[in-house]
């Protein structure tokens, strides 16, 4: 696994959606991040 790919995996584990943002999938990454916040705030 290349260093960039490994970095994206680690960011994705830490902050769901951030890996997609790093891979230029801005809409999908933002949507996943917002959904995570919504789920965490409803607990």
MIKOL-971418 format. One record per residue (C-alpha): x, y, z; residue number from 1. Coordinates in Angstrom, 2 decimals. Example, Ala and Ser with C-alpha at 12.3 -4.5 7.8 and 13.67 -1.06 7.14 Angstrom:
2
site c1=12.30; c2=-4.50; c3=7.80; num=1
site c1=13.67; c2=-1.06; c3=7.14; num=2
***
This chain:
43
site c1=0.00; c2=0.00; c3=0.00; num=1
site c1=1.36; c2=3.40; c3=-0.96; num=2
site c1=1.89; c2=6.09; c3=1.66; num=3
site c1=-0.90; c2=8.29; c3=0.26; num=4
site c1=-3.39; c2=5.41; c3=0.31; num=5
site c1=-2.41; c2=4.51; c3=3.87; num=6
site c1=-2.85; c2=8.13; c3=4.95; num=7
site c1=-6.33; c2=8.26; c3=3.42; num=8
site c1=-7.29; c2=5.05; c3=5.23; num=9
site c1=-6.13; c2=6.46; c3=8.57; num=10
site c1=-8.01; c2=9.73; c3=8.03; num=11
site c1=-11.10; c2=7.82; c3=7.04; num=12
site c1=-10.96; c2=5.78; c3=10.26; num=13
site c1=-10.47; c2=8.88; c3=12.40; num=14
site c1=-13.06; c2=11.06; c3=10.65; num=15
site c1=-15.58; c2=9.22; c3=8.47; num=16
site c1=-15.98; c2=11.06; c3=5.18; num=17
site c1=-12.58; c2=12.74; c3=5.30; num=18
site c1=-10.99; c2=10.01; c3=3.20; num=19
site c1=-13.46; c2=10.78; c3=0.42; num=20
site c1=-12.66; c2=14.48; c3=0.67; num=21
site c1=-8.95; c2=13.70; c3=0.30; num=22
site c1=-9.81; c2=11.62; c3=-2.79; num=23
site c1=-11.58; c2=14.60; c3=-4.39; num=24
site c1=-15.07; c2=13.23; c3=-3.69; num=25
site c1=-16.19; c2=16.41; c3=-1.95; num=26
site c1=-19.96; c2=15.86; c3=-2.05; num=27
site c1=-19.81; c2=12.27; c3=-0.81; num=28
site c1=-17.29; c2=13.13; c3=1.91; num=29
site c1=-19.32; c2=16.08; c3=3.14; num=30
site c1=-22.49; c2=14.00; c3=3.17; num=31
site c1=-20.83; c2=11.22; c3=5.19; num=32
site c1=-19.36; c2=13.71; c3=7.65; num=33
site c1=-22.72; c2=15.40; c3=8.18; num=34
site c1=-24.47; c2=12.06; c3=8.63; num=35
site c1=-21.91; c2=11.06; c3=11.24; num=36
site c1=-22.49; c2=14.28; c3=13.16; num=37
site c1=-26.24; c2=13.76; c3=12.96; num=38
site c1=-25.99; c2=10.22; c3=14.32; num=39
site c1=-23.57; c2=11.20; c3=17.11; num=40
site c1=-25.73; c2=14.13; c3=18.22; num=41
site c1=-28.88; c2=11.99; c3=18.43; num=42
site c1=-27.42; c2=9.58; c3=20.98; num=43
***
